[in-house]
Amino acid sequence: MRCAWLLALAACGPTYVRSAPKPAWVEATAGFTPGTPTTPTIVQRYRATASRIISAARHDHAAYRLLAELTDTIGARLAGSPQLDKAIDWAARRLRDAGHDVRTEPVMVPHWVRGREEAALVEADGSERELHIIGLGGTVSTPFGGVTARVVVVTSWDDLEARAADVKGAIVLYNVPLPPWDTARGFSGYGEVAPYRSQGPSRAAKLGAVGVLMRSVTATSLSTPHTGAMRYADGVPKIAAAAITTEDAELLARRAAAGPTEVRLRIESQQLPDVPSANVIAELRGRELPDEVVLIGAHIDSWDVGQGAHDDGAGCVMMMQALTTLRTLGLQPRRTIRVVLFTNEENGLRGGRGYAKDHAAEIANTVLALEADSGGFAPVGFGVELADGADPTRSQLTRTRIGAIADLLRPLAPMRVIESHSGADISPLVEAGVPGVGLIVDSATYFDIHHTSADTLDKVDPDDLAAATAAVAVFAYIVADLPGRIDAP
């Protein structure tokens, strides 16, 4: 799930929703006074090296070539699928080919399998009009043969509760539009709408609903339904749930407003026993402090539709190629840079949680964690997330130094730094006290294709992907090479 800036749900999964982002962007240089010893030292010390890295990364489309291999030869890779196993093997092999120290670390992941899915608007004469649907990740099947019921359209939680008497025995449609992209804030509103997808089925089931339809979480649609994770609450009946296109949601809303409307819903899916998977780990060992780690990561799984190009194949190849760029340039930082390609972000976060558990003894030596999970678009900044209760002095030093690094990336774009959710996979590390950073990219069109069959390689611009790779490489190298830790007084 990256979860534009998504703030919320980076994983695009049900349990990772955070508060809405702060409304104002902050310039990268905000928070420090020119002439203090910290910022000029970073800018002056690393200007030439940053320029070398940017030049090398921007003029090489190696990340795009890696992404083409991943998407065109493997494609969609949901947890538990043979395709995800192939992707893990592929990533480990490509990282070894580049000369990195590579290993895989086992993780058990859920295994949900999509089956036949169909829905139709039932006319008064018994004829049917097909609706465009896609089952939500983890949905149960409908009863054998499907379910036909009247539709109750709601637009908010309050609306659902107000219509509780109507919901019993009905199919509930959550017709909650995603607002248009807010250019000024760099914000999608995704975190405000996605909870209807993740929590909606159980909240409707508590009131006696027999099925749920969710308006696809997108502001722009060409009759393409968007899937995504949902979670059943304990002690509540499990009912089938699917997303429909925004066009079909509006059709059903109009018909329901005019009079009683029925829909037939049929979903056949299976929740199988957990299966083995793995996180992929690759390292560029530090020359002086190899036991101190700067983690850069993305998730290698995707939904089972499209190719998972932007979500999150692009993030994976950014990390892979950023590490390779540094090695190729002969840049070995003081600390170790560790790439982690997490498994099962989309429908379980097992990879992120498993990594945090397996590396609990390393938390104190994990200097910072960076995640990319909002597409392979042009970089525009960093979102900084610090644990609740973090030392204010150290927190301000971290923000100030990240601002200085952002200044060095101005050849790519006017980079900005905000306080925001950093990423779903690194969230367990952040909760344990590790500073978290999310790469922010220009995600204005991300939710047009997010979690759809349209998330394919042709939507990725090679130059944008190269620029994002450059930003990651510069950021990771400087944080790993600073004389002191980025948060050290």
C-alpha positions as CSV (number, residue, x, y, z in Angstrom):
1,M,0.0,0.0,0.0
2,R,2.8,3.7,-0.2
3,C,0.8,4.2,0.2
4,A,0.4,11.1,-2.7
5,W,1.0,12.4,-0.4
6,L,-0.9,9.5,1.0
7,L,-0.4,10.1,4.4
8,A,-2.7,7.8,5.4
9,L,-2.6,4.5,4.3
10,A,0.6,4.0,2.9
11,A,0.1,0.5,2.5
12,C,-3.0,1.1,1.1
13,G,-4.2,-1.4,3.6
14,P,-6.9,-1.2,6.2
15,T,-4.8,-1.0,9.4
16,Y,-2.3,1.7,8.4
17,V,-4.5,4.8,8.3
18,R,-2.8,7.9,9.8
19,S,-4.1,11.4,10.4
20,A,-4.5,13.8,7.5
21,P,-1.3,15.7,6.4
22,K,-0.5,19.1,7.6
23,P,-1.9,21.5,5.1
24,A,1.2,23.6,4.4
25,W,4.3,22.5,2.7
26,V,7.6,23.6,4.3
27,E,10.5,24.6,2.2
28,A,13.5,22.3,2.6
29,T,15.6,25.0,4.2
30,A,13.0,25.9,6.8
31,G,13.9,25.2,10.4
32,F,17.6,26.3,10.3
33,T,19.3,29.6,10.5
34,P,21.9,30.2,7.7
35,G,25.3,30.3,9.2
36,T,24.8,27.6,11.8
37,P,27.5,24.9,11.7
38,T,25.2,22.0,10.7
39,T,23.7,22.9,7.4
40,P,26.6,24.7,5.6
41,T,28.8,21.8,6.6
42,I,26.5,19.2,4.9
43,V,26.0,21.3,1.8
44,Q,29.7,22.2,1.4
45,R,30.9,18.7,2.3
46,Y,28.7,16.8,-0.1
47,R,27.9,19.2,-3.0
48,A,30.5,17.6,-5.4
49,T,29.5,14.1,-4.4
50,A,25.8,14.8,-4.8
51,S,26.5,16.2,-8.2
52,R,28.3,13.1,-9.3
53,I,25.5,10.8,-8.1
54,I,22.8,12.9,-9.7
55,S,24.7,13.0,-13.0
56,A,25.3,9.2,-13.0
57,A,21.7,8.3,-12.0
58,R,19.9,10.7,-14.3
59,H,21.8,9.8,-17.4
60,D,21.2,6.1,-17.0
61,H,17.8,4.4,-17.4
62,A,19.0,1.2,-15.7
63,A,16.2,1.5,-13.1
64,Y,13.6,1.5,-16.0
65,R,15.3,-1.5,-17.6
66,L,15.0,-3.3,-14.3
67,L,11.4,-2.3,-14.0
68,A,10.7,-3.6,-17.5
69,E,12.1,-7.0,-16.6
70,L,10.0,-7.1,-13.4
71,T,6.8,-6.0,-15.0
72,D,6.9,-7.6,-18.5
73,T,8.4,-11.0,-17.5
74,I,6.7,-11.4,-14.1
75,G,3.9,-8.9,-13.8
76,A,1.4,-8.9,-10.9
77,R,2.7,-10.5,-7.8
78,L,0.2,-10.9,-4.9
79,A,1.3,-12.5,-1.7
80,G,1.2,-16.3,-1.9
81,S,1.4,-16.3,-5.7
82,P,4.1,-18.1,-7.8
83,Q,4.8,-14.7,-9.4
84,L,5.8,-13.2,-6.1
85,D,8.2,-16.1,-5.6
86,K,9.7,-15.4,-9.0
87,A,10.0,-11.7,-8.3
88,I,11.9,-12.4,-5.1
89,D,14.3,-14.7,-6.9
90,W,14.7,-12.2,-9.7
91,A,15.5,-9.3,-7.3
92,A,18.0,-11.3,-5.3
93,R,19.7,-12.4,-8.5
94,R,19.9,-8.9,-10.0
95,L,21.3,-7.5,-6.8
96,R,24.0,-10.2,-6.7
97,D,24.8,-9.5,-10.3
98,A,25.5,-5.9,-9.3
99,G,28.0,-7.0,-6.7
100,H,26.0,-6.5,-3.5
101,D,25.9,-8.7,-0.4
102,V,22.4,-10.3,-0.7
103,R,20.3,-12.6,1.4
104,T,16.6,-13.4,1.8
105,E,14.8,-13.6,5.1
106,P,11.8,-15.9,5.4
107,V,8.3,-14.6,6.2
108,M,5.0,-16.3,6.2
109,V,2.3,-14.5,4.3
110,P,-1.4,-14.8,3.7
111,H,-2.7,-16.5,0.6
112,W,-5.9,-15.1,-0.8
113,V,-6.9,-16.1,-4.3
114,R,-9.3,-14.2,-6.5
115,G,-12.0,-16.2,-8.4
116,R,-15.0,-15.5,-10.6
117,E,-16.5,-12.0,-9.9
118,E,-19.6,-10.5,-11.4
119,A,-22.3,-8.0,-10.6
120,A,-25.3,-6.7,-12.5
121,L,-28.1,-4.2,-12.1
122,V,-31.4,-6.2,-12.1
123,E,-34.1,-4.5,-14.1
124,A,-37.8,-4.7,-13.3
125,D,-38.4,-7.1,-16.2
126,G,-35.7,-9.4,-15.0
127,S,-33.0,-8.4,-17.5
128,E,-29.6,-7.4,-16.2
129,R,-27.1,-4.6,-16.9
130,E,-23.5,-5.7,-16.2
131,L,-21.5,-3.6,-13.7
132,H,-17.7,-3.3,-13.7
133,I,-16.4,-4.8,-10.4
134,I,-13.3,-6.2,-8.8
135,G,-13.3,-8.0,-5.4
136,L,-11.6,-6.3,-2.5
137,G,-8.6,-8.1,-1.3
138,G,-9.5,-10.7,1.3
139,T,-13.2,-10.7,0.5
140,V,-15.1,-13.9,1.2
141,S,-17.3,-15.5,-1.4
142,T,-21.0,-14.8,-1.7
143,P,-23.3,-17.7,-1.0
144,F,-23.4,-20.3,-3.8
145,G,-25.0,-18.8,-6.9
146,G,-24.5,-15.2,-5.6
147,V,-26.8,-12.9,-3.8
148,T,-29.5,-10.5,-5.2
149,A,-30.7,-7.7,-3.0
150,R,-31.8,-4.1,-3.0
151,V,-29.1,-1.4,-2.9
152,V,-28.8,1.1,-0.1
153,V,-26.5,4.0,-1.1
154,V,-24.7,5.8,1.7
155,T,-22.2,8.7,1.5
156,S,-20.8,8.7,5.1
157,W,-20.6,6.7,8.3
158,D,-23.4,8.9,9.7
159,D,-25.5,8.2,6.7
160,L,-25.0,4.5,7.2
161,E,-26.1,4.7,10.8
162,A,-29.1,6.9,10.0
163,R,-30.3,4.2,7.5
164,A,-29.7,1.2,9.7
165,A,-33.3,0.0,9.3
166,D,-32.9,0.0,5.5
167,V,-29.5,-1.8,5.6
168,K,-30.7,-5.1,6.9
169,G,-30.9,-7.6,4.0
170,A,-29.5,-5.1,1.6
171,I,-26.3,-4.6,-0.4
172,V,-24.7,-1.4,0.8
173,L,-23.0,0.9,-1.7
174,Y,-20.4,3.3,-0.2
175,N,-20.6,6.2,-2.7
176,V,-17.8,8.3,-1.2
177,P,-15.9,10.2,-3.9
178,L,-12.2,10.8,-3.8
179,P,-11.6,14.5,-4.1
180,P,-9.6,15.8,-7.1
181,W,-5.9,16.1,-6.5
182,D,-5.0,19.2,-4.5
183,T,-2.0,20.7,-6.2
184,A,-1.3,23.3,-3.6
185,R,-1.1,20.7,-0.8
186,G,0.3,17.9,-2.9
187,F,-2.5,15.8,-1.3
188,S,-5.0,13.3,-2.6
189,G,-7.5,12.8,0.2
190,Y,-6.9,9.1,0.0
191,G,-6.6,8.6,3.7
192,E,-10.0,10.2,4.3
193,V,-11.8,7.9,1.8
194,A,-9.9,4.6,2.0
195,P,-11.4,3.6,5.5
196,Y,-14.7,3.1,3.8
197,R,-13.1,0.4,1.8
198,S,-11.2,-1.2,4.7
199,Q,-13.8,-1.0,7.4
200,G,-17.0,-0.7,5.3
201,P,-17.9,-4.4,5.0
202,S,-17.9,-5.1,8.7
203,R,-19.7,-1.9,9.6
204,A,-22.4,-2.7,7.1
205,A,-22.5,-6.4,8.3
206,K,-23.1,-5.3,11.9
207,L,-26.4,-3.7,10.6
208,G,-27.4,-6.9,8.7
209,A,-26.2,-6.1,5.2
210,V,-25.6,-9.1,2.9
211,G,-23.0,-7.5,0.7
212,V,-21.0,-4.4,0.0
213,L,-20.0,-2.4,-3.0
214,M,-17.4,0.4,-2.8
215,R,-17.0,3.3,-5.2
216,S,-13.5,2.9,-6.5
217,V,-11.0,5.2,-4.7
218,T,-10.1,7.4,-7.6
219,A,-11.1,10.9,-8.8
220,T,-10.6,10.0,-12.5
221,S,-12.0,6.8,-14.1
222,L,-12.4,5.3,-17.5
223,S,-14.6,2.5,-16.2
224,T,-11.7,0.9,-14.4
225,P,-12.4,-0.6,-10.9
226,H,-9.8,-0.3,-8.2
227,T,-9.1,-3.0,-5.7
228,G,-7.5,-2.7,-2.3
229,A,-7.3,-4.3,1.1
230,M,-10.1,-4.6,3.6
231,R,-10.3,-6.2,7.0
232,Y,-13.1,-8.1,8.7
233,A,-13.7,-7.2,12.4
234,D,-13.8,-10.0,14.9
235,G,-17.2,-11.2,15.9
236,V,-19.0,-9.8,12.9
237,P,-20.4,-11.8,10.0
238,K,-18.2,-11.8,6.9
239,I,-19.9,-10.6,3.8
240,A,-18.6,-10.3,0.2
241,A,-17.2,-6.9,-0.8
242,A,-16.2,-5.5,-4.2
243,A,-15.3,-2.2,-5.7
244,I,-17.2,-0.8,-8.6
245,T,-16.3,2.0,-11.0
246,T,-17.1,5.6,-10.2
247,E,-19.4,5.5,-13.3
248,D,-21.4,2.5,-12.0
249,A,-21.5,4.0,-8.5
250,E,-23.2,7.1,-9.9
251,L,-25.6,5.0,-12.0
252,L,-26.7,3.0,-9.0
253,A,-27.0,6.2,-6.9
254,R,-29.3,7.8,-9.5
255,R,-31.4,4.7,-9.9
256,A,-31.7,4.2,-6.1
257,A,-32.8,7.8,-5.7
258,A,-35.5,7.2,-8.3
259,G,-36.8,4.1,-6.7
260,P,-36.1,0.5,-5.4
261,T,-33.0,-0.9,-7.1
262,E,-31.6,-4.4,-7.1
263,V,-28.2,-5.8,-7.7
264,R,-27.0,-9.3,-8.2
265,L,-23.5,-9.9,-6.8
266,R,-21.4,-13.1,-7.2
267,I,-17.9,-13.5,-5.9
268,E,-15.9,-16.7,-5.7
269,S,-12.6,-16.4,-3.8
270,Q,-10.6,-18.5,-1.4
271,Q,-8.5,-17.8,1.7
272,L,-5.9,-20.5,1.8
273,P,-3.4,-21.3,4.5
274,D,-0.4,-19.0,4.9
275,V,2.6,-19.8,2.7
276,P,6.3,-19.0,2.9
277,S,7.7,-15.9,1.3
278,A,10.7,-13.7,2.0
279,N,12.1,-10.2,2.3
280,V,15.1,-9.4,0.0
281,I,18.1,-7.8,1.7
282,A,21.1,-6.2,-0.1
283,E,23.9,-4.2,1.4
284,L,26.7,-1.8,0.7
285,R,28.8,-2.3,3.8
286,G,30.1,0.8,5.6
287,R,33.8,1.5,5.7
288,E,34.0,2.7,9.3
289,L,30.7,1.9,11.1
290,P,29.4,-1.2,9.3
291,D,27.1,-2.1,12.2
292,E,25.2,1.2,11.9
293,V,22.5,0.9,9.2
294,V,20.7,3.3,6.9
295,L,17.7,1.4,5.5
296,I,16.1,2.2,2.2
297,G,13.1,0.1,1.2
298,A,10.0,-0.6,-0.9
299,H,7.6,-3.5,-1.2
300,I,8.1,-6.2,-3.9
301,D,4.5,-7.6,-3.8
302,S,1.6,-6.0,-5.7
303,W,-2.0,-6.6,-6.2
304,D,-3.0,-9.3,-8.6
305,V,-4.1,-7.0,-11.5
306,G,-2.0,-5.0,-13.8
307,Q,1.8,-5.2,-13.5
308,G,2.4,-3.4,-10.2
309,A,4.6,-0.9,-12.1
310,H,4.1,2.2,-10.0
311,D,2.9,0.3,-6.9
312,D,5.5,-0.6,-6.0
313,G,7.8,-2.0,-8.7
314,A,9.1,1.5,-9.2
315,G,10.0,1.8,-5.6
316,C,11.9,-1.5,-5.7
317,V,14.0,-0.6,-8.7
318,M,14.8,2.8,-7.3
319,M,16.3,1.2,-4.2
320,M,18.1,-1.5,-6.2
321,Q,19.6,1.0,-8.7
322,A,20.4,3.6,-6.1
323,L,22.7,1.1,-4.3
324,T,24.2,0.0,-7.6
325,T,24.9,3.6,-8.6
326,L,26.9,4.2,-5.4
327,R,28.8,0.9,-5.8
328,T,29.6,1.7,-9.4
329,L,30.9,5.2,-8.5
330,G,33.1,3.6,-5.8
331,L,31.3,5.5,-3.0
332,Q,31.5,3.5,0.2
333,P,29.9,5.5,3.1
334,R,30.9,5.3,6.7
335,R,27.8,3.3,7.6
336,T,26.1,0.4,5.9
337,I,23.3,1.1,3.4
338,R,20.8,-1.7,3.5
339,V,18.1,-2.2,0.8
340,V,15.0,-4.1,2.0
341,L,12.4,-5.2,-0.5
342,F,9.5,-6.1,1.8
343,T,7.0,-8.8,1.0
344,N,3.3,-8.7,1.6
345,E,2.7,-4.9,2.1
346,E,-0.5,-4.8,0.2
347,N,-2.6,-7.3,2.3
348,G,-0.9,-7.9,5.5
349,L,2.3,-6.0,6.2
350,R,4.0,-9.3,7.2
351,G,7.3,-8.3,5.6
352,G,7.6,-5.0,7.5
353,R,6.5,-6.5,10.8
354,G,8.7,-9.6,10.3
355,Y,11.8,-7.4,9.5
356,A,11.2,-5.3,12.6
357,K,10.9,-8.4,14.8
358,D,13.9,-10.2,13.2
359,H,16.1,-7.1,13.6
360,A,14.9,-5.9,17.0
361,A,18.5,-6.1,18.3
362,E,19.5,-3.7,15.5
363,I,17.0,-1.0,16.2
364,A,19.4,1.1,18.2
365,N,21.9,1.0,15.4
366,T,19.4,1.8,12.7
367,V,20.1,5.4,12.0
368,L,17.2,6.1,9.6
369,A,14.7,4.3,7.4
370,L,13.5,5.6,4.0
371,E,10.6,4.2,2.0
372,A,9.3,4.8,-1.5
373,D,5.7,3.7,-2.1
374,S,3.8,6.3,-4.0
375,G,4.9,5.7,-7.6
376,G,7.8,6.2,-9.9
377,F,7.1,9.8,-10.6
378,A,9.4,12.8,-10.4
379,P,10.7,13.5,-6.8
380,V,9.5,16.6,-5.1
381,G,10.5,16.1,-1.5
382,F,10.6,14.1,1.7
383,G,8.1,13.3,4.4
384,V,9.6,13.1,7.9
385,E,8.1,11.0,10.6
386,L,9.5,10.8,14.1
387,A,8.3,8.6,16.9
388,D,5.9,10.0,19.5
389,G,8.0,11.3,22.4
390,A,11.2,11.7,20.4
391,D,13.7,14.0,21.9
392,P,12.9,17.5,20.6
393,T,16.5,18.6,20.1
394,R,17.4,15.5,18.1
395,S,14.1,15.7,16.1
396,Q,14.9,19.3,15.1
397,L,18.5,18.3,14.1
398,T,17.1,15.5,12.0
399,R,14.7,17.8,10.2
400,T,17.4,20.5,9.7
401,R,19.8,18.0,8.2
402,I,17.2,16.5,5.9
403,G,16.5,20.0,4.7
404,A,20.1,20.5,3.9
405,I,20.2,17.2,1.9
406,A,17.1,18.4,0.1
407,D,18.9,21.6,-0.9
408,L,21.6,19.5,-2.6
409,L,18.9,17.9,-4.7
410,R,17.7,21.2,-6.2
411,P,19.3,20.2,-9.6
412,L,16.5,17.6,-9.7
413,A,13.6,19.8,-8.5
414,P,12.8,22.3,-5.7
415,M,12.7,19.6,-3.0
416,R,10.5,20.2,0.0
417,V,10.3,18.7,3.5
418,I,7.1,18.1,5.4
419,E,6.1,16.2,8.5
420,S,4.0,13.2,7.3
421,H,3.6,9.5,7.4
422,S,6.8,7.9,6.1
423,G,5.6,4.5,4.9
424,A,3.8,1.4,6.0
425,D,6.6,-1.1,5.9
426,I,8.9,1.0,8.0
427,S,6.2,2.0,10.4
428,P,7.2,-0.7,13.0
429,L,10.7,0.8,13.0
430,V,9.4,4.3,13.4
431,E,7.3,3.2,16.3
432,A,10.4,1.7,17.9
433,G,12.2,5.1,17.6
434,V,13.9,5.0,14.2
435,P,13.5,8.3,12.2
436,G,11.3,7.5,9.2
437,V,11.4,9.3,5.8
438,G,9.1,8.8,2.8
439,L,10.1,9.8,-0.7
440,I,7.5,12.2,-2.0
441,V,6.9,12.2,-5.7
442,D,4.5,14.1,-8.0
443,S,1.6,11.8,-7.5
444,A,-1.1,13.9,-9.2
445,T,-2.1,11.0,-11.5
446,Y,-1.2,8.1,-9.2
447,F,-4.7,7.3,-8.1
448,D,-6.0,7.2,-11.7
449,I,-4.4,3.8,-12.0
450,H,-3.7,2.8,-8.3
451,H,-4.6,-0.9,-7.7
452,T,-6.0,-1.4,-11.2
453,S,-5.2,-3.4,-14.3
454,A,-3.9,-0.1,-15.7
455,D,-0.8,0.0,-13.4
456,T,1.5,-1.0,-16.2
457,L,5.0,-0.1,-17.4
458,D,3.9,2.4,-20.0
459,K,2.6,4.7,-17.3
460,V,6.2,5.2,-15.9
461,D,8.4,7.9,-17.4
462,P,12.1,6.7,-17.5
463,D,13.4,10.2,-16.8
464,D,11.2,10.6,-13.7
465,L,12.2,7.2,-12.4
466,A,15.9,8.1,-13.0
467,A,15.5,11.4,-11.1
468,A,13.8,9.6,-8.2
469,T,16.6,7.0,-8.1
470,A,19.1,9.9,-8.0
471,A,17.3,11.5,-5.0
472,V,17.3,8.2,-3.1
473,A,21.0,7.5,-3.8
474,V,22.1,11.0,-2.7
475,F,19.9,10.9,0.4
476,A,21.1,7.4,1.4
477,Y,24.7,8.1,0.8
478,I,24.8,11.4,2.8
479,V,22.9,10.0,5.8
480,A,25.2,7.0,5.8
481,D,28.3,9.0,5.4
482,L,27.8,11.9,7.9
483,P,30.5,12.1,10.5
484,G,27.8,11.7,13.2
485,R,24.4,10.2,13.2
486,I,21.8,12.4,11.5
487,D,20.1,13.1,14.9
488,A,23.2,13.4,17.0
489,P,23.9,16.7,18.7
